Amino acid sequence: MALKQTPLSVMIYGKDGDLNQRIVNMYSEKEKIELLNRLVGEIDPKTAESMFERLECFLHPQVSLFIPATGQCPFALSPNHTHPAYSFIYYMQPISNFIVEGKQMSLPLTDGKCLSAMSPGISHQEVQVDFFQSYIAIVIDKALFEMTFLQYAKNIPVYKGEAYVPSPELAGLLRTFMIESREYESYGLLDSMAEMIVHVVVRSVLKGKMTTEGTYEPSVHMLYDRLEVDRTVSYMNSHMQGKITLEQLAEQVNISQGQFSRVFKEVTGQAPIEFLNGMRLDRARGMLLSGGKTMTEIALACGFSSSAYFSSCFQRRFSISPSEYVKVVQTL
């Protein structure tokens, strides 16, 4: 027998209402089905009606949320179904296995929650259970997700149900989105909130996967986040005078040296130490033009072990020695 449980959305925003009020009132019945077809997949009116009865639905053209209310979603239970959009399931409790491309999978949870990702066109299905499941299905328009993702990374992976650690702010954003869609029906604000949700979801999946033990496994895509790249460059800039190793740089973003080197080069086009030496040479060139310091002082201030090594690196990059460079500039 199924266990009776308060719907998650009621717990989130503290009120229950008529089932017909669970769907954003700004859309007609025809528009609601069109939105479902666009994001969830081709759904006949009877299945759509069943979904509206069993789920809390918060519809938007770019991001829609679905929460179990009185039972499992009939479309989710259909064998080998796919979605035209990206789907992310925010689980708040342990779940049974689900099926992806014919294979059973189970998800770990960290602090009682995880975020499962699924790309468009990947066949999957929910397993029939006799207990209440607590989750929020976040369905994101394919074009919007990919456009947002490419602001952080160069290559979009194919998701097949992998588990990620949801960003702490995601739950609050989803809660506010639900309140706005039910209480205020403000197009402009919902549009902005939809974009914010997508950014937070993208950042969540870029941070890394969860292991089967529920621990955190940093992703090779981690440094594609511009903030993470800037962190390592900032470290280089503030520690330039001293010795900087590959190990120290990798520690700044908590990934292995091999991962760090591969990703840093893909983002910047240069190996980390090559990039660092370029920064040092650019700073040294500025100090040469300012004058007032000897070649040795400039070399040491920029992190070179000796003036001879500095001169060698300078010559290799600019095809001119430091002293000759100063003379040429002074004649201009």
N, C-alpha and C positions, 0 to 999 in steps of 0.2 A: 504494500500500500504506500502511496506517495506521502511524504511528510509535508504537513502544512507549514508554510513559512511566510513571513511578511515579505512582500516584494521588495527587492533591493532599492528601487527608486523611491519607495515610501520611506525607507530608512534614511535615504540620502537627503530628501528635502522635506520630510516630515508631514506629508499629507497624502491622502488617497483620494481618488475621484472616480467618476464614472469612466468605464472603459473607453467610451467614445471620446472622452476628453484627454486621453493619453497621447493622442496624436495631434501634432501642431494644427491648430484650427485654421491657419491661413491657407491651407491647401484643400482643394475639392477632392472628392473620392477618386476622380479620374487622375488628378495630379499626384495623389498619393501612390497610386499603382504605377504611374509613369516613373516616379522617383524610385520605387522598389525595383522596377525593371532596369533602370539605369545603374543602380548601385549594387543591388543584391543579385539580380538575374531575372530571366523571363519567368514571371509568376502569374498564374491564372487568377481570376477574381476570387474563386473559392478559397484557394490557398492564401491569398492576401487577406481575406476576411478572417481566416483562422489565425494568421499571424497577428492581426490587430486584436484578436480576442485573448491570445496567450502571452503577448509581449507588450511591454511598455515601449512605444515607438516615438522617437524624437527625430523627425525628418527634416533634412536640409539638402539642397542640391549637391553640396560638396562633401559634407560630413553628416552621417546619420548614426544614431545610437539605438540599440535594441537591448532590452533587458527582460529576462524571463519573469513573468508575472503569475501566470496560472498553469504553466506547463512548458514543455519543450517546443521549440519552433519546428513546425512540420517541414519547412524547406531545409532546415539544418539537418534533419534526420534523413532526408532523401539521399540515397546512395550516389556516391561519386558526383555530387553537384559541384559547380564552380561559380565564382563571382566575377563580374566584369571589373570590379573595383578591388582595392586592397582592403583586407579585413584584419583587424587586430582585436583579439579577445582579452579583455582585462579580467582575469580570474581573481576572486577573493577567497577561494576555499579550494581544498584538494578536489580533483575531478577524476572521473573514470577515464580510461583510454579513449582516444578518438582516432579516426582513420584518415590517413593522408596517402593518396595514390595507392590504395589497397593495403597499406601497412599500418598496424596499430602503433600509436604513440602515447606516451604519458608525459605529463608536465611537472617539473619541480616547482616549488613555491618558496620564495624568500619573504619572510615576515608575513606569510599568509597570502601572498599575491604574486602574479607574474603576468607578462604580456606576451601572448602568442601571436605570431605574424604569419599571414598567408597572402601570397601574390595572386593577381588575377589569373584565371585559367587553371589553377591547381585543384585537382579533384580531391574532395574530402567529405566527411560526414560526421555528424555527432552520433554517439552511441546512445541507444535507448536506456534510460535508467529509471529507477523507482524512487528517487529522492530529488529534492529541490536543488537546482544548481544556481549558484550565485556568480554572475558575471555581467560585464557590459561589453557588447559587441560594437566595435567602432569601425564603421565602413567608410572608407575615404576614396573619393573620386580618383581614378588612375592618373589623369593628367596633373591634378593638383599635387598628389603625393610625389610624383616623379619630378615635377618642377621644383618642389620644396627640397627634396632629397639632393638634387644636383647643386643646390646652394652650399651643401656640406661635403659632398663626395662626388667622385667622377664616375663610379660604376655602381649601378643599382643591382643588388643581389636578388636572386629568386628565393622567396621565403616559402618554406614548406612546413609550417607549424612550429618553428623553433621558438624557444622561450627566452624572453629578455626581462631585465629588471625595469619596471616602469618608473619613470621619473617621479619624484615625490609630489610635484605640482600637478600631475595629470589628473588625479582624483578630484581635486578642487575645480579644475577647469571643466571637467565633465559635469560635475554637480551644477556649476553656474550655467553651463550650456542648457541643461535640462530645465532649470528654473526660468531662464530667459525664454526658451521656446514655448513653455506652458503659460507663463504669467504675462509676458510682454509682447511676444511675437514680433520683435524688432528685427527687420531684415538686416539693417546695417550692422548692428551689434553682433548678431548671429554670424554674419559673414566674417567679421573680424575674429570672433571666438573660434570659428571653424578653422581659420588659418593658424591661430595660436595652437590649437589642439594638434594639427598636423606637424607643426614645428617640434612640439614636445614629444610626439610619437617618434619622429625621425631621430631626434637626439637620443631617445631611449634605445632604439635598435642599434644606433651607431656606437653606443657605449660598450656593448658586449653582450654575449649570450650567457644564459645560466647553464650550469652543468647539471647532470642528473642528481647530484647531491644538493642542488639548490644554491651552490656557491657561484661567485661571479667570475666569468672568463672574459677578459678584455678582448675586444674585437680588433682585427687588423685595420678596420676602417676608423678607428678611434681618432687618429690624427687628422682625418679629413675635416673634423670640426675645426673651423678657423680659430676658435678660441684656444684649442689645444696646441695648434701649430704656433700661435703667437706666444704661448707660454714658454715653449722651448727656445724660441728666438729671443724672447725677453731675457731668459736665463743666460743665453750666450752674450747678450749685450751687457748685462750687469756684471758678468764674471770674466769678461774678455781678457783682463790683465793676467789672470791666473791660468793654470792648466785646466782644460776642459776635456773630459774623456767621453767616449760614446756611452759608457755605462752611466755616467752622471746625467747625460741628456735623456736616456731612456727612462731613468728613474723619475724624471719630472712628470711623465705621463703614465707611469706604472705599467709599461709593457716591456717585452724582451728586447734586447739589442737588435736582434735580427728583424723583428717586426718593425721596430723604430726606424731602422735604416731603410727598409723597403718602402714604408709608407711615407717617410719624410722625403725621399727622392721622388716618389710619385707626385707628391703635393708641390714641391719646390723645383723639381727638375735637377736637383743636386744632392750628393751624399751629404750627411750632416757635417762632417769635418771639412769637406770642401766648401760648404756654405759658410761655416764659421770662419775659415781662412779668408774667404771673400769679404766678410764683414770686417775682419781685422785689417785687411789691406786697404779697404775703403776708409777706415778710420785713420790709418797711418798716412794715407795720401792727404787727408785733410790736415793732419798735424804737420806734415812737411810744408804745406803751403802757408800755415800759420807762422812757422819759424819759431826760434827761441829754444829749441831742444836739439840735442845731438842725435845722430842716427841710432846709437845704442839706447838712449832714453826712449825714443819713439818705438823701437823694436820691443823693448820690455813692457812699455805701457800698453801695447797692443797684443801682448801675449806670445810674442816670438822669443825663442830661447836665446837668440844672439842676433847681432846686427848682420852677420854673414848669412844666417838662415833667412832673415827678413829680406835682405837684398836679393837672395836667390828666388824667393817666392814672388817678390815684386816684379823682378825681371821676367819671370815665367808668365805672369798674368798680363802685364802692361807692355812687354817687349821693350823695356827701357829700365835702366837702373834708377834707384831713388835719387841719387845725386844728379844724374843727367835730367831726370824729370823736373827737379827744382830749377835747374838752369834754363830749361826750355820754357817753363811757365813764366819765369822772371823776365824773359825777353819779349813776351807777348804784350 
